[in-house]
Amino acid sequence: MYQTRSTVVYLNRWQVVWNTLDSEMNGYLSDAKNREYLHKYPTTKRLFLKNNITIPSSAPVERLFSLGNLVLTPKRNKLTDARFEKLLLMHYNKDFADL
């Protein structure tokens, strides 16, 4: 496999970031008693605050229920739970397929 110098530098940089994050996460999980420990681990804190948020409204849930009514029609009343869930998720995530 042919690699350029910039590719190797890029991969090495991500390896360093991954190792830092890995060691930080392991340290946090080993001594985490409450959220105050997040201040000792800045990368973990940034990821926690970015990804651990609640949805401020019930609108996405209501949209999902409305979409469920479109998927589960009287002609499709014999769908299993697993098949219904797959169809619902496929229908809900179809906009992301173009990305």
C-alpha positions in Angstrom: 0.0 0.0 0.0 1.4 3.4 -1.0 1.4 6.1 1.7 2.5 9.6 1.3 4.2 11.5 4.0 1.2 13.6 4.8 -0.9 10.5 5.2 1.5 9.0 7.6 1.6 12.3 9.6 -2.2 12.4 9.6 -2.4 8.8 10.8 0.3 9.4 13.5 -1.6 12.5 14.7 -4.8 10.5 15.1 -3.0 7.7 16.9 -1.7 10.3 19.4 -5.2 11.8 19.8 -6.6 8.3 20.3 -4.0 7.3 22.8 -4.6 10.5 24.8 -8.3 10.1 24.8 -8.0 6.4 25.7 -5.8 7.1 28.7 -7.9 10.0 29.8 -11.1 8.0 29.5 -9.6 5.1 31.5 -8.4 7.5 34.2 -11.8 9.1 34.4 -13.6 5.8 34.6 -11.3 4.5 37.3 -11.8 7.5 39.7 -15.1 9.0 38.6 -17.4 9.4 41.6 -19.3 12.4 40.3 -19.2 15.0 37.5 -16.6 17.1 39.4 -13.9 14.7 38.2 -14.5 15.9 34.7 -12.4 19.0 35.3 -9.3 16.8 35.6 -9.9 15.4 32.1 -10.5 18.2 29.6 -11.0 16.0 26.5 -13.4 13.7 28.2 -15.3 16.7 29.6 -15.6 18.3 26.1 -16.9 15.0 24.7 -19.3 14.6 27.6 -20.7 18.1 27.3 -21.0 17.7 23.5 -22.7 14.3 23.4 -24.5 14.0 26.7 -27.4 16.4 26.2 -31.1 16.0 26.5 -33.5 16.9 23.8 -35.3 20.0 25.0 -38.7 19.1 23.4 -40.8 16.2 22.6 -41.2 17.2 18.9 -38.7 14.5 17.6 -40.6 11.8 19.5 -43.9 13.0 18.2 -42.5 13.0 14.6 -41.4 9.4 15.1 -44.8 8.4 16.3 -46.4 10.1 13.3 -44.0 8.3 11.0 -44.9 5.0 12.8 -48.6 5.6 11.8 -47.4 5.9 8.1 -45.4 2.7 8.3 -48.0 0.6 10.2 -51.0 0.9 8.0 -54.1 -1.5 7.9 -52.5 -3.3 5.0 -49.3 -3.9 7.0 -50.9 -5.1 10.2 -49.0 -8.4 10.2 -45.5 -6.8 10.6 -43.4 -8.3 13.4 -41.9 -5.9 15.9 -38.4 -6.3 14.5 -39.6 -5.7 10.9 -41.6 -2.6 12.0 -38.6 -1.2 13.8 -36.3 -1.7 10.8 -38.8 -0.1 8.4 -39.4 2.8 10.8 -35.7 3.5 11.2 -35.1 3.2 7.5 -37.8 5.6 6.8 -36.7 8.0 9.5 -33.0 8.0 8.4 -33.5 8.1 4.7 -32.4 11.8 4.6 -29.0 10.9 6.0 -28.3 8.3 3.2 -27.6 11.2 0.8 -24.8 12.6 3.0 
